[in-house]
């Protein structure tokens, strides 16, 4: 069972997010995403709403979409040797 983000320490949240990104898009995709997010200052909340929100979609609804997406696309993420 996944712990709610509000119950995680910053370190636990960071590790969980890195694991989630890596499992979906691989190590290279995760690194690219982090670089993209840090490239220029932005309001993340506004960016998320613009790119991921559909008709006032809540974070819980977005999480359900991610959970549904994952099993169908898990085998498409590249697996890189560490």
TILOLUM-899844 format. One line per 8 residues: number of its first residue (from 1); their letters; for each residue x, z, y of N, C-alpha, C, CB. Coordinates in nm, 4 decimals, always signed. Glycine has a CB too. Layout:
N
NUM> a> X/Z/Y/X/Z/Y/X/Z/Y/X/Z/Y | ...
***
This chain:
82
1> xxxxxxxx> +0.0840/+0.0000/-0.1186/+0.0000/+0.0000/+0.0000/+0.0882/+0.0000/+0.1246/-0.0954/+0.1220/+0.0000 | +0.0515/-0.0790/+0.2217/+0.1279/-0.0882/+0.3454/+0.0826/+0.0211/+0.4410/+0.1118/-0.2278/+0.4102 | +0.1787/+0.0914/+0.4973/+0.1507/+0.1972/+0.5933/+0.1103/+0.1349/+0.7273/+0.2743/+0.2902/+0.6105 | +0.0186/+0.1984/+0.7957/-0.0217/+0.1520/+0.9282/+0.0968/+0.1632/+1.0241/-0.1433/+0.2335/+0.9810 | +0.1117/+0.0662/+1.1121/+0.2231/+0.0649/+1.2062/+0.2246/+0.1906/+1.2927/+0.2160/-0.0591/+1.2946 | +0.1087/+0.2453/+1.3227/+0.1031/+0.3651/+1.4060/+0.1589/+0.4879/+1.3349/-0.0396/+0.3915/+1.4488 | +0.1736/+0.4808/+1.2030/+0.2260/+0.5934/+1.1257/+0.3748/+0.5764/+1.0938/+0.1468/+0.6093/+0.9962 | +0.4330/+0.4640/+1.1331/+0.5733/+0.4356/+1.1020/+0.6641/+0.4799/+1.2156/+0.5931/+0.2863/+1.0741
9> xxxxxxxx> +0.7864/+0.5157/+1.1783/+0.8892/+0.5359/+1.2799/+0.9306/+0.3978/+1.3307/+1.0128/+0.6161/+1.2225 | +1.0036/+0.3947/+1.4402/+1.0520/+0.2661/+1.4913/+1.1390/+0.1954/+1.3878/+1.1310/+0.2864/+1.6215 | +1.2233/+0.2714/+1.3193/+1.3121/+0.2122/+1.2175/+1.2307/+0.1544/+1.1017/+1.4123/+0.3181/+1.1643 | +1.1260/+0.2257/+1.0577/+1.0421/+0.1763/+0.9485/+0.9668/+0.0506/+0.9901/+0.9433/+0.2845/+0.9038 | +0.9157/+0.0489/+1.1122/+0.8432/-0.0681/+1.1618/+0.9359/-0.1886/+1.1712/+0.7804/-0.0386/+1.2991 | +1.0551/-0.1670/+1.2232/+1.1529/-0.2760/+1.2356/+1.1869/-0.3331/+1.0980/+1.2817/-0.2262/+1.3062 | +1.2152/-0.2453/+1.0013/+1.2498/-0.2910/+0.8665/+1.1331/-0.3651/+0.8022/+1.2915/-0.1722/+0.7786 | +1.0127/-0.3139/+0.8186/+0.8935/-0.3780/+0.7616/+0.8726/-0.5166/+0.8216/+0.7685/-0.2907/+0.7854
17> xxxxxxxx> +0.8891/-0.5280/+0.9517/+0.8704/-0.6574/+1.0179/+0.9777/-0.7574/+0.9758/+0.8721/-0.6400/+1.1701 | +1.1024/-0.7119/+0.9646/+1.2089/-0.8002/+0.9170/+1.1793/-0.8486/+0.7760/+1.3445/-0.7286/+0.9211 | +1.1346/-0.7580/+0.6899/+1.1004/-0.7954/+0.5523/+0.9856/-0.8958/+0.5492/+1.0631/-0.6710/+0.4709 | +0.8828/-0.8719/+0.6321/+0.7670/-0.9622/+0.6353/+0.8082/-1.1015/+0.6825/+0.6567/-0.9055/+0.7273 | +0.8840/-1.1071/+0.7915/+0.9298/-1.2369/+0.8418/+1.0162/-1.3081/+0.7387/+1.0080/-1.2194/+0.9724 | +1.1082/-1.2352/+0.6792/+1.1986/-1.2951/+0.5805/+1.1216/-1.3477/+0.4603/+1.3033/-1.1930/+0.5349 | +1.0221/-1.2727/+0.4140/+0.9467/-1.3178/+0.2966/+0.8624/-1.4410/+0.3270/+0.8572/-1.2057/+0.2454 | +0.8207/-1.4578/+0.4518/+0.7375/-1.5732/+0.4877/+0.8183/-1.6963/+0.5256/+0.6469/-1.5368/+0.6017
25> xxxxxxxx> +0.9281/-1.6763/+0.5995/+1.0014/-1.7929/+0.6509/+1.1497/-1.7931/+0.6147/+0.9875/-1.7992/+0.8003 | +1.1942/-1.6958/+0.5351/+1.3340/-1.6893/+0.4955/+1.4213/-1.6308/+0.6043/+1.3838/-1.8261/+0.4585 | +1.5485/-1.6092/+0.5694/+1.6419/-1.5460/+0.6631/+1.6651/-1.6316/+0.7878/+1.7750/-1.5191/+0.5936 | +1.6821/-1.7593/+0.7693/+1.7084/-1.8484/+0.8825/+1.5872/-1.8531/+0.9758/+1.7436/-1.9907/+0.8328 | +1.4674/-1.8632/+0.9187/+1.3457/-1.8650/+0.9999/+1.3286/-1.7357/+1.0772/+1.2239/-1.8892/+0.9124 | +1.3601/-1.6229/+1.0136/+1.3503/-1.4940/+1.0816/+1.4470/-1.4882/+1.1992/+1.3785/-1.3790/+0.9839 | +1.5690/-1.5308/+1.1768/+1.6691/-1.5310/+1.2845/+1.6265/-1.6233/+1.3987/+1.8068/-1.5746/+1.2300 | +1.5752/-1.7410/+1.3641/+1.5291/-1.8345/+1.4686/+1.4172/-1.7725/+1.5506/+1.4811/-1.9671/+1.4060
33> xxxxxxxx> +1.3233/-1.7044/+1.4831/+1.2123/-1.6416/+1.5528/+1.2625/-1.5347/+1.6492/+1.1140/-1.5810/+1.4528 | +1.3550/-1.4522/+1.6042/+1.4079/-1.3468/+1.6909/+1.4794/-1.4067/+1.8114/+1.5035/-1.2556/+1.6126 | +1.5597/-1.5088/+1.7896/+1.6277/-1.5753/+1.9008/+1.5259/-1.6347/+1.9969/+1.7227/-1.6849/+1.8491 | +1.4233/-1.7003/+1.9424/+1.3201/-1.7603/+2.0266/+1.2503/-1.6543/+2.1120/+1.2174/-1.8345/+1.9402 | +1.2185/-1.5398/+2.0518/+1.1484/-1.4346/+2.1246/+1.2359/-1.3703/+2.2311/+1.0992/-1.3289/+2.0283 | +1.3673/-1.3701/+2.2094/+1.4592/-1.3076/+2.3052/+1.5168/-1.4046/+2.4074/+1.5718/-1.2423/+2.2313 | +1.4908/-1.5326/+2.3889/+1.5518/-1.6350/+2.4744/+1.5167/-1.6169/+2.6212/+1.5087/-1.7725/+2.4291 | +1.3924/-1.5875/+2.6485/+1.3502/-1.5686/+2.7872/+1.2478/-1.4567/+2.7948/+1.2920/-1.6992/+2.8456
41> xxxxxxxx> +1.2440/-1.3878/+2.9072/+1.1474/-1.2783/+2.9195/+1.0043/-1.3315/+2.9172/+1.1722/-1.1989/+3.0491 | +0.9161/-1.2558/+2.8526/+0.7756/-1.2960/+2.8484/+0.6903/-1.1739/+2.8201/+0.7515/-1.4061/+2.7414 | +0.5651/-1.1880/+2.8471/+0.4674/-1.0845/+2.8146/+0.4207/-1.1130/+2.6727/+0.3462/-1.0821/+2.9173 | +0.4705/-1.0349/+2.5751/+0.4410/-1.0621/+2.4347/+0.2913/-1.0596/+2.4069/+0.5115/-0.9611/+2.3460 | +0.2195/-0.9655/+2.4684/+0.0758/-0.9553/+2.4432/+0.0054/-1.0836/+2.4858/+0.0160/-0.8342/+2.5176 | +0.0391/-1.1358/+2.6013/-0.0203/-1.2606/+2.6489/+0.0208/-1.3776/+2.5591/+0.0214/-1.2880/+2.7948 | +0.1482/-1.3798/+2.5185/+0.1983/-1.4857/+2.4307/+0.1229/-1.4842/+2.2978/+0.3503/-1.4693/+2.4065 | +0.1045/-1.3644/+2.2392/+0.0345/-1.3525/+2.1119/-0.1093/-1.4003/+2.1247/+0.0379/-1.2079/+2.0620
49> xxxxxxxx> -0.1751/-1.3603/+2.2323/-0.3140/-1.4022/+2.2527/-0.3241/-1.5530/+2.2679/-0.3732/-1.3333/+2.3757 | -0.2289/-1.6127/+2.3363/-0.2286/-1.7573/+2.3565/-0.2018/-1.8324/+2.2275/-0.1253/-1.7954/+2.4601 | -0.1082/-1.7830/+2.1456/-0.0662/-1.8552/+2.0261/-0.1383/-1.8175/+1.8981/+0.0769/-1.8350/+2.0063 | -0.1931/-1.6964/+1.8919/-0.2495/-1.6515/+1.7655/-0.3951/-1.6080/+1.7716/-0.1693/-1.5404/+1.7142 | -0.4462/-1.5842/+1.8876/-0.5828/-1.5326/+1.8973/-0.6832/-1.6471/+1.9020/-0.5983/-1.4433/+2.0216 | -0.7848/-1.6355/+1.8192/-0.8925/-1.7343/+1.8191/-1.0213/-1.6631/+1.8541/-0.9040/-1.8067/+1.6812 | -1.0804/-1.6983/+1.9665/-1.2090/-1.6417/+2.0073/-1.2089/-1.4893/+2.0068/-1.3186/-1.6922/+1.9164 | -1.1094/-1.4281/+2.0697/-1.1051/-1.2834/+2.0799/-1.0729/-1.2130/+1.9497/-1.2339/-1.2341/+2.1307
57> xxxxxxxx> -1.0040/-1.2804/+1.8619/-0.9670/-1.2261/+1.7313/-0.8910/-1.0935/+1.7469/-0.8812/-1.3282/+1.6533 | -0.9273/-0.9952/+1.6668/-0.8583/-0.8663/+1.6715/-0.7311/-0.8723/+1.5884/-0.9502/-0.7531/+1.6211 | -0.6460/-0.7737/+1.6071/-0.5222/-0.7660/+1.5298/-0.5536/-0.7498/+1.3823/-0.4343/-0.6498/+1.5788 | -0.6613/-0.6778/+1.3498/-0.7016/-0.6595/+1.2101/-0.7438/-0.7925/+1.1477/-0.8166/-0.5574/+1.2002 | -0.8163/-0.8739/+1.2239/-0.8567/-1.0055/+1.1732/-0.7349/-1.0953/+1.1518/-0.9557/-1.0729/+1.2706 | -0.6396/-1.0878/+1.2441/-0.5164/-1.1651/+1.2285/-0.4408/-1.1181/+1.1044/-0.4271/-1.1522/+1.3545 | -0.4353/-0.9870/+1.0823/-0.3676/-0.9337/+0.9635/-0.4332/-0.9840/+0.8359/-0.3682/-0.7804/+0.9655 | -0.5645/-0.9919/+0.8329/-0.6351/-1.0438/+0.7153/-0.6003/-1.1906/+0.6914/-0.7874/-1.0276/+0.7324
65> xxxxxxxx> -0.5891/-1.2690/+0.7983/-0.5500/-1.4094/+0.7838/-0.4091/-1.4203/+0.7251/-0.5569/-1.4819/+0.9201 | -0.3187/-1.3333/+0.7721/-0.1815/-1.3352/+0.7215/-0.1804/-1.2999/+0.5735/-0.0923/-1.2373/+0.8011 | -0.2572/-1.1976/+0.5351/-0.2645/-1.1578/+0.3944/-0.3185/-1.2715/+0.3081/-0.3527/-1.0331/+0.3785 | -0.4176/-1.3446/+0.3579/-0.4747/-1.4563/+0.2830/-0.3767/-1.5734/+0.2767/-0.6071/-1.5014/+0.3466 | -0.2997/-1.5942/+0.3819/-0.2038/-1.7046/+0.3901/-0.0866/-1.6838/+0.2954/-0.1527/-1.7201/+0.5330 | -0.0395/-1.5618/+0.2888/+0.0818/-1.5303/+0.2143/+0.0837/-1.5770/+0.0700/+0.1029/-1.3861/+0.2167 | -0.0164/-1.5413/-0.0119/-0.0100/-1.5828/-0.1527/-0.0074/-1.7344/-0.1715/-0.1277/-1.5257/-0.2277 | -0.0746/-1.8060/-0.0845/-0.0809/-1.9517/-0.0979/+0.0499/-2.0183/-0.0593/-0.1931/-2.0072/-0.0128
73> xxxxxxxx> +0.1306/-1.9534/+0.0251/+0.2500/-2.0174/+0.0779/+0.3795/-1.9463/+0.0405/+0.2400/-2.0264/+0.2259 | +0.3717/-1.8431/-0.0397/+0.4903/-1.7636/-0.0723/+0.6005/-1.8466/-0.1362/+0.4527/-1.6504/-0.1646 | +0.5651/-1.9390/-0.2223/+0.6680/-2.0180/-0.2912/+0.7334/-2.1211/-0.2004/+0.6078/-2.0879/-0.4111 | +0.6786/-2.1440/-0.0815/+0.7348/-2.2442/+0.0086/+0.8457/-2.1882/+0.0973/+0.6254/-2.3022/+0.0949 | +0.8545/-2.0546/+0.1100/+0.9593/-1.9946/+0.1919/+1.0928/-2.0097/+0.1209/+0.9290/-1.8453/+0.2209 | +1.1951/-2.0518/+0.1940/+1.3252/-2.0670/+0.1304/+1.3815/-1.9320/+0.0918/+1.4221/-2.1401/+0.2224 | +1.4475/-1.9275/-0.0220/+1.5129/-1.8049/-0.0669/+1.6621/-1.8282/-0.0558/+1.4712/-1.7661/-0.2139 | +1.7265/-1.7479/+0.0255/+1.8691/-1.7641/+0.0480/+1.9440/-1.6511/-0.0192/+1.9011/-1.7688/+0.1980
81> xx> +2.0580/-1.6825/-0.0762/+2.1415/-1.5796/-0.1380/+2.2014/-1.4918/-0.0289/+2.2536/-1.6433/-0.2253 | +2.2120/-1.3649/-0.0584/+2.2697/-1.2727/+0.0411/+2.4124/-1.2422/+0.0084/+2.1901/-1.1430/+0.0489
***
